[in-house]
């Protein structure tokens, strides 16, 4: 199991330099694991979501990306 920070989905949520907010983006993590097996991907658990993270929004448009 890998617990991975999911504070922000992408740069659009952050209105300042990422050097001030050193959290990886969910989309970066998805990209890192895109060629891994489903068994490996299923070991990834995102934690520490910021309230602005679009993954948590009512419409959950990005939820699909997390499940693939």
Gaussian input, Z-matrix of N, CA and C with variables (Angstrom, degrees):
# hf/3-21g

backbone

0 1
 N
 C     1     B1
 C     2     B2     1     A1
 N     3     B3     2     A2     1     D1
 C     4     B4     3     A3     2     D2
 C     5     B5     4     A4     3     D3
 N     6     B6     5     A5     4     D4
 C     7     B7     6     A6     5     D5
 C     8     B8     7     A7     6     D6
 N     9     B9     8     A8     7     D7
 C    10    B10     9     A9     8     D8
 C    11    B11    10    A10     9     D9
 N    12    B12    11    A11    10    D10
 C    13    B13    12    A12    11    D11
 C    14    B14    13    A13    12    D12
 N    15    B15    14    A14    13    D13
 C    16    B16    15    A15    14    D14
 C    17    B17    16    A16    15    D15
 N    18    B18    17    A17    16    D16
 C    19    B19    18    A18    17    D17
 C    20    B20    19    A19    18    D18
 N    21    B21    20    A20    19    D19
 C    22    B22    21    A21    20    D20
 C    23    B23    22    A22    21    D21
 N    24    B24    23    A23    22    D22
 C    25    B25    24    A24    23    D23
 C    26    B26    25    A25    24    D24
 N    27    B27    26    A26    25    D25
 C    28    B28    27    A27    26    D26
 C    29    B29    28    A28    27    D27
 N    30    B30    29    A29    28    D28
 C    31    B31    30    A30    29    D29
 C    32    B32    31    A31    30    D30
 N    33    B33    32    A32    31    D31
 C    34    B34    33    A33    32    D32
 C    35    B35    34    A34    33    D33
 N    36    B36    35    A35    34    D34
 C    37    B37    36    A36    35    D35
 C    38    B38    37    A37    36    D36
 N    39    B39    38    A38    37    D37
 C    40    B40    39    A39    38    D38
 C    41    B41    40    A40    39    D39
 N    42    B42    41    A41    40    D40
 C    43    B43    42    A42    41    D41
 C    44    B44    43    A43    42    D42
 N    45    B45    44    A44    43    D43
 C    46    B46    45    A45    44    D44
 C    47    B47    46    A46    45    D45
 N    48    B48    47    A47    46    D46
 C    49    B49    48    A48    47    D47
 C    50    B50    49    A49    48    D48
 N    51    B51    50    A50    49    D49
 C    52    B52    51    A51    50    D50
 C    53    B53    52    A52    51    D51
 N    54    B54    53    A53    52    D52
 C    55    B55    54    A54    53    D53
 C    56    B56    55    A55    54    D54
 N    57    B57    56    A56    55    D55
 C    58    B58    57    A57    56    D56
 C    59    B59    58    A58    57    D57
 N    60    B60    59    A59    58    D58
 C    61    B61    60    A60    59    D59
 C    62    B62    61    A61    60    D60
 N    63    B63    62    A62    61    D61
 C    64    B64    63    A63    62    D62
 C    65    B65    64    A64    63    D63
 N    66    B66    65    A65    64    D64
 C    67    B67    66    A66    65    D65
 C    68    B68    67    A67    66    D66
 N    69    B69    68    A68    67    D67
 C    70    B70    69    A69    68    D68
 C    71    B71    70    A70    69    D69
 N    72    B72    71    A71    70    D70
 C    73    B73    72    A72    71    D71
 C    74    B74    73    A73    72    D72
 N    75    B75    74    A74    73    D73
 C    76    B76    75    A75    74    D74
 C    77    B77    76    A76    75    D75
 N    78    B78    77    A77    76    D76
 C    79    B79    78    A78    77    D77
 C    80    B80    79    A79    78    D78
 N    81    B81    80    A80    79    D79
 C    82    B82    81    A81    80    D80
 C    83    B83    82    A82    81    D81
 N    84    B84    83    A83    82    D82
 C    85    B85    84    A84    83    D83
 C    86    B86    85    A85    84    D84
 N    87    B87    86    A86    85    D85
 C    88    B88    87    A87    86    D86
 C    89    B89    88    A88    87    D87
 N    90    B90    89    A89    88    D88
 C    91    B91    90    A90    89    D89
 C    92    B92    91    A91    90    D90
 N    93    B93    92    A92    91    D91
 C    94    B94    93    A93    92    D92
 C    95    B95    94    A94    93    D93
 N    96    B96    95    A95    94    D94
 C    97    B97    96    A96    95    D95
 C    98    B98    97    A97    96    D96
 N    99    B99    98    A98    97    D97
 C   100   B100    99    A99    98    D98
 C   101   B101   100   A100    99    D99
 N   102   B102   101   A101   100   D100
 C   103   B103   102   A102   101   D101
 C   104   B104   103   A103   102   D102
 N   105   B105   104   A104   103   D103
 C   106   B106   105   A105   104   D104
 C   107   B107   106   A106   105   D105
 N   108   B108   107   A107   106   D106
 C   109   B109   108   A108   107   D107
 C   110   B110   109   A109   108   D108
 N   111   B111   110   A110   109   D109
 C   112   B112   111   A111   110   D110
 C   113   B113   112   A112   111   D111
 N   114   B114   113   A113   112   D112
 C   115   B115   114   A114   113   D113
 C   116   B116   115   A115   114   D114
 N   117   B117   116   A116   115   D115
 C   118   B118   117   A117   116   D116
 C   119   B119   118   A118   117   D117
 N   120   B120   119   A119   118   D118
 C   121   B121   120   A120   119   D119
 C   122   B122   121   A121   120   D120
 N   123   B123   122   A122   121   D121
 C   124   B124   123   A123   122   D122
 C   125   B125   124   A124   123   D123
 N   126   B126   125   A125   124   D124
 C   127   B127   126   A126   125   D125
 C   128   B128   127   A127   126   D126
 N   129   B129   128   A128   127   D127
 C   130   B130   129   A129   128   D128
 C   131   B131   130   A130   129   D129
 N   132   B132   131   A131   130   D130
 C   133   B133   132   A132   131   D131
 C   134   B134   133   A133   132   D132
 N   135   B135   134   A134   133   D133
 C   136   B136   135   A135   134   D134
 C   137   B137   136   A136   135   D135
 N   138   B138   137   A137   136   D136
 C   139   B139   138   A138   137   D137
 C   140   B140   139   A139   138   D138
 N   141   B141   140   A140   139   D139
 C   142   B142   141   A141   140   D140
 C   143   B143   142   A142   141   D141
 N   144   B144   143   A143   142   D142
 C   145   B145   144   A144   143   D143
 C   146   B146   145   A145   144   D144
 N   147   B147   146   A146   145   D145
 C   148   B148   147   A147   146   D146
 C   149   B149   148   A148   147   D147
 N   150   B150   149   A149   148   D148
 C   151   B151   150   A150   149   D149
 C   152   B152   151   A151   150   D150
 N   153   B153   152   A152   151   D151
 C   154   B154   153   A153   152   D152
 C   155   B155   154   A154   153   D153
 N   156   B156   155   A155   154   D154
 C   157   B157   156   A156   155   D155
 C   158   B158   157   A157   156   D156
 N   159   B159   158   A158   157   D157
 C   160   B160   159   A159   158   D158
 C   161   B161   160   A160   159   D159
 N   162   B162   161   A161   160   D160
 C   163   B163   162   A162   161   D161
 C   164   B164   163   A163   162   D162
 N   165   B165   164   A164   163   D163
 C   166   B166   165   A165   164   D164
 C   167   B167   166   A166   165   D165
 N   168   B168   167   A167   166   D166
 C   169   B169   168   A168   167   D167
 C   170   B170   169   A169   168   D168
 N   171   B171   170   A170   169   D169
 C   172   B172   171   A171   170   D170
 C   173   B173   172   A172   171   D171
 N   174   B174   173   A173   172   D172
 C   175   B175   174   A174   173   D173
 C   176   B176   175   A175   174   D174
 N   177   B177   176   A176   175   D175
 C   178   B178   177   A177   176   D176
 C   179   B179   178   A178   177   D177
 N   180   B180   179   A179   178   D178
 C   181   B181   180   A180   179   D179
 C   182   B182   181   A181   180   D180
 N   183   B183   182   A182   181   D181
 C   184   B184   183   A183   182   D182
 C   185   B185   184   A184   183   D183
 N   186   B186   185   A185   184   D184
 C   187   B187   186   A186   185   D185
 C   188   B188   187   A187   186   D186
 N   189   B189   188   A188   187   D187
 C   190   B190   189   A189   188   D188
 C   191   B191   190   A190   189   D189
 N   192   B192   191   A191   190   D190
 C   193   B193   192   A192   191   D191
 C   194   B194   193   A193   192   D192
 N   195   B195   194   A194   193   D193
 C   196   B196   195   A195   194   D194
 C   197   B197   196   A196   195   D195
 N   198   B198   197   A197   196   D196
 C   199   B199   198   A198   197   D197
 C   200   B200   199   A199   198   D198
 N   201   B201   200   A200   199   D199
 C   202   B202   201   A201   200   D200
 C   203   B203   202   A202   201   D201

   B1=1.4444
   B2=1.5301
   B3=1.3287
   B4=1.4619
   B5=1.5263
   B6=1.3135
   B7=1.4571
   B8=1.5196
   B9=1.3225
   B10=1.4616
   B11=1.5243
   B12=1.3189
   B13=1.4552
   B14=1.5278
   B15=1.3187
   B16=1.4715
   B17=1.5199
   B18=1.3052
   B19=1.4579
   B20=1.5185
   B21=1.3283
   B22=1.4623
   B23=1.5209
   B24=1.3386
   B25=1.4572
   B26=1.5234
   B27=1.3463
   B28=1.4636
   B29=1.5269
   B30=1.3167
   B31=1.4602
   B32=1.5238
   B33=1.3229
   B34=1.4631
   B35=1.5258
   B36=1.3210
   B37=1.4584
   B38=1.5207
   B39=1.3132
   B40=1.4581
   B41=1.5228
   B42=1.3028
   B43=1.4648
   B44=1.5265
   B45=1.3229
   B46=1.4648
   B47=1.5226
   B48=1.2982
   B49=1.4718
   B50=1.5265
   B51=1.2975
   B52=1.4645
   B53=1.5258
   B54=1.3162
   B55=1.4620
   B56=1.5261
   B57=1.3310
   B58=1.4611
   B59=1.5277
   B60=1.3159
   B61=1.4631
   B62=1.5359
   B63=1.3057
   B64=1.4796
   B65=1.5362
   B66=1.3024
   B67=1.4654
   B68=1.5307
   B69=1.3205
   B70=1.4687
   B71=1.5285
   B72=1.3028
   B73=1.4725
   B74=1.5241
   B75=1.3308
   B76=1.4568
   B77=1.5231
   B78=1.3342
   B79=1.4630
   B80=1.5357
   B81=1.3272
   B82=1.4669
   B83=1.5184
   B84=1.3187
   B85=1.4657
   B86=1.5221
   B87=1.3166
   B88=1.4686
   B89=1.5187
   B90=1.3076
   B91=1.4638
   B92=1.5282
   B93=1.3112
   B94=1.4708
   B95=1.5258
   B96=1.3182
   B97=1.4614
   B98=1.5331
   B99=1.3260
   B100=1.4637
   B101=1.5300
   B102=1.3055
   B103=1.4692
   B104=1.5252
   B105=1.3115
   B106=1.4643
   B107=1.5304
   B108=1.2921
   B109=1.4620
   B110=1.5211
   B111=1.3153
   B112=1.4619
   B113=1.5275
   B114=1.3255
   B115=1.4687
   B116=1.5215
   B117=1.3236
   B118=1.4644
   B119=1.5202
   B120=1.3191
   B121=1.4673
   B122=1.5247
   B123=1.3143
   B124=1.4604
   B125=1.5226
   B126=1.3152
   B127=1.4655
   B128=1.5264
   B129=1.3278
   B130=1.4658
   B131=1.5286
   B132=1.3205
   B133=1.4622
   B134=1.5177
   B135=1.3215
   B136=1.4593
   B137=1.5241
   B138=1.3303
   B139=1.4669
   B140=1.5222
   B141=1.3270
   B142=1.4613
   B143=1.5278
   B144=1.3253
   B145=1.4626
   B146=1.5261
   B147=1.3112
   B148=1.4571
   B149=1.5321
   B150=1.3141
   B151=1.4717
   B152=1.5266
   B153=1.3309
   B154=1.4604
   B155=1.5284
   B156=1.3128
   B157=1.4601
   B158=1.5285
   B159=1.3142
   B160=1.4731
   B161=1.5251
   B162=1.2992
   B163=1.4596
   B164=1.5217
   B165=1.3100
   B166=1.4671
   B167=1.5228
   B168=1.3103
   B169=1.4582
   B170=1.5308
   B171=1.3037
   B172=1.4676
   B173=1.5250
   B174=1.3214
   B175=1.4619
   B176=1.5220
   B177=1.3164
   B178=1.4589
   B179=1.5225
   B180=1.3128
   B181=1.4568
   B182=1.5246
   B183=1.3073
   B184=1.4540
   B185=1.5240
   B186=1.3106
   B187=1.4605
   B188=1.5145
   B189=1.3332
   B190=1.4593
   B191=1.5328
   B192=1.3417
   B193=1.4530
   B194=1.5233
   B195=1.3147
   B196=1.4508
   B197=1.5156
   B198=1.3073
   B199=1.4620
   B200=1.5114
   B201=1.3228
   B202=1.4641
   B203=1.4971
   A1=108.00
   A2=115.96
   A3=123.22
   A4=108.88
   A5=116.92
   A6=121.29
   A7=107.24
   A8=116.05
   A9=120.99
   A10=110.15
   A11=114.87
   A12=121.39
   A13=110.45
   A14=115.56
   A15=120.87
   A16=110.83
   A17=116.26
   A18=120.20
   A19=111.99
   A20=116.61
   A21=120.66
   A22=110.74
   A23=115.93
   A24=119.68
   A25=110.53
   A26=116.28
   A27=120.26
   A28=110.03
   A29=116.59
   A30=123.31
   A31=112.94
   A32=118.59
   A33=121.91
   A34=112.61
   A35=117.37
   A36=120.77
   A37=113.25
   A38=117.01
   A39=121.62
   A40=109.88
   A41=116.17
   A42=121.35
   A43=112.32
   A44=116.53
   A45=120.71
   A46=109.76
   A47=115.50
   A48=120.62
   A49=110.47
   A50=116.10
   A51=120.34
   A52=112.43
   A53=118.24
   A54=119.69
   A55=110.70
   A56=116.46
   A57=121.46
   A58=111.62
   A59=117.09
   A60=122.78
   A61=107.37
   A62=117.81
   A63=120.05
   A64=114.71
   A65=115.74
   A66=121.19
   A67=108.35
   A68=117.12
   A69=118.27
   A70=109.52
   A71=116.41
   A72=120.36
   A73=108.98
   A74=116.67
   A75=120.82
   A76=109.88
   A77=117.12
   A78=118.93
   A79=111.40
   A80=118.46
   A81=121.07
   A82=110.68
   A83=115.92
   A84=120.33
   A85=110.49
   A86=116.63
   A87=120.29
   A88=109.96
   A89=116.12
   A90=120.57
   A91=111.56
   A92=117.09
   A93=120.99
   A94=112.35
   A95=116.55
   A96=121.28
   A97=113.80
   A98=118.22
   A99=120.64
   A100=114.14
   A101=118.35
   A102=120.79
   A103=113.57
   A104=116.01
   A105=120.19
   A106=110.46
   A107=115.83
   A108=120.90
   A109=110.01
   A110=116.04
   A111=120.97
   A112=109.76
   A113=116.86
   A114=120.77
   A115=110.61
   A116=117.27
   A117=121.22
   A118=110.55
   A119=117.69
   A120=121.27
   A121=111.39
   A122=117.02
   A123=120.84
   A124=112.92
   A125=116.99
   A126=121.04
   A127=112.02
   A128=116.94
   A129=121.87
   A130=109.24
   A131=115.33
   A132=121.07
   A133=107.56
   A134=115.43
   A135=120.42
   A136=109.63
   A137=115.03
   A138=121.28
   A139=109.44
   A140=116.86
   A141=123.81
   A142=112.30
   A143=116.94
   A144=121.93
   A145=110.48
   A146=117.20
   A147=122.31
   A148=108.45
   A149=117.35
   A150=120.42
   A151=112.72
   A152=118.41
   A153=121.24
   A154=112.97
   A155=116.89
   A156=120.93
   A157=109.90
   A158=115.94
   A159=121.08
   A160=112.96
   A161=117.34
   A162=120.55
   A163=110.83
   A164=116.51
   A165=121.30
   A166=113.87
   A167=116.90
   A168=120.28
   A169=110.30
   A170=115.06
   A171=122.11
   A172=113.13
   A173=117.37
   A174=120.73
   A175=112.30
   A176=117.79
   A177=124.10
   A178=113.07
   A179=116.69
   A180=121.29
   A181=112.22
   A182=117.60
   A183=120.69
   A184=113.49
   A185=116.72
   A186=120.37
   A187=111.53
   A188=116.82
   A189=121.71
   A190=111.23
   A191=117.26
   A192=121.33
   A193=111.52
   A194=117.49
   A195=120.94
   A196=112.53
   A197=116.52
   A198=120.71
   A199=114.06
   A200=118.08
   A201=120.84
   A202=112.18
   D1=140.40
   D2=177.46
   D3=-125.22
   D4=115.31
   D5=175.08
   D6=-89.55
   D7=119.92
   D8=-174.12
   D9=-124.41
   D10=135.00
   D11=179.63
   D12=-59.34
   D13=133.73
   D14=-179.86
   D15=-128.65
   D16=33.81
   D17=-176.27
   D18=-52.77
   D19=-47.81
   D20=-177.06
   D21=-127.03
   D22=145.02
   D23=176.88
   D24=-77.17
   D25=-45.83
   D26=-179.33
   D27=-155.98
   D28=179.13
   D29=-176.54
   D30=-60.80
   D31=-24.03
   D32=-177.42
   D33=-60.08
   D34=-24.52
   D35=-179.59
   D36=-80.56
   D37=-19.91
   D38=-172.69
   D39=-105.47
   D40=123.21
   D41=-177.27
   D42=-99.79
   D43=22.92
   D44=178.25
   D45=-149.26
   D46=174.29
   D47=-177.40
   D48=-62.68
   D49=136.58
   D50=-179.36
   D51=-65.27
   D52=-17.17
   D53=175.22
   D54=-64.86
   D55=-21.89
   D56=176.51
   D57=-85.30
   D58=-19.67
   D59=-177.57
   D60=-133.15
   D61=77.61
   D62=-172.29
   D63=-77.43
   D64=65.37
   D65=176.08
   D66=-115.75
   D67=140.84
   D68=175.54
   D69=-72.86
   D70=150.17
   D71=175.40
   D72=-84.21
   D73=148.06
   D74=176.23
   D75=-57.58
   D76=-42.56
   D77=-177.93
   D78=-62.41
   D79=-30.12
   D80=175.83
   D81=-67.78
   D82=-42.04
   D83=179.32
   D84=-65.77
   D85=-41.94
   D86=177.42
   D87=-58.49
   D88=-42.69
   D89=179.21
   D90=-63.91
   D91=-40.18
   D92=179.57
   D93=-62.83
   D94=-34.67
   D95=-175.67
   D96=-99.74
   D97=3.58
   D98=-172.68
   D99=-58.93
   D100=-30.72
   D101=-178.41
   D102=-97.69
   D103=6.41
   D104=179.34
   D105=-82.75
   D106=162.33
   D107=178.96
   D108=-69.43
   D109=161.06
   D110=177.22
   D111=-61.31
   D112=-36.41
   D113=178.53
   D114=-60.12
   D115=-41.80
   D116=178.24
   D117=-69.60
   D118=-44.82
   D119=179.33
   D120=-59.75
   D121=-35.95
   D122=-179.25
   D123=-69.40
   D124=-11.58
   D125=177.19
   D126=-86.29
   D127=-9.51
   D128=-178.78
   D129=-85.88
   D130=124.55
   D131=177.74
   D132=-124.21
   D133=118.91
   D134=179.17
   D135=-82.99
   D136=134.04
   D137=178.61
   D138=-131.61
   D139=168.31
   D140=171.44
   D141=65.45
   D142=54.42
   D143=178.87
   D144=-77.80
   D145=132.73
   D146=173.84
   D147=-77.53
   D148=151.56
   D149=-179.03
   D150=-62.03
   D151=-20.51
   D152=178.88
   D153=-86.34
   D154=-6.49
   D155=-176.12
   D156=-63.85
   D157=120.67
   D158=-176.77
   D159=-61.95
   D160=-20.95
   D161=178.52
   D162=-63.00
   D163=-29.49
   D164=-178.41
   D165=-91.59
   D166=-6.54
   D167=-177.58
   D168=-66.92
   D169=158.60
   D170=-175.28
   D171=-51.98
   D172=-42.20
   D173=-177.22
   D174=-76.48
   D175=-23.67
   D176=177.06
   D177=50.75
   D178=46.91
   D179=-178.54
   D180=-61.35
   D181=-30.70
   D182=-176.91
   D183=-92.62
   D184=-5.41
   D185=-179.70
   D186=-57.56
   D187=-38.01
   D188=-179.94
   D189=-58.59
   D190=-39.59
   D191=179.69
   D192=-62.86
   D193=-33.67
   D194=-179.67
   D195=-71.72
   D196=-26.63
   D197=-176.51
   D198=-91.15
   D199=-2.94
   D200=-179.46
   D201=-98.48

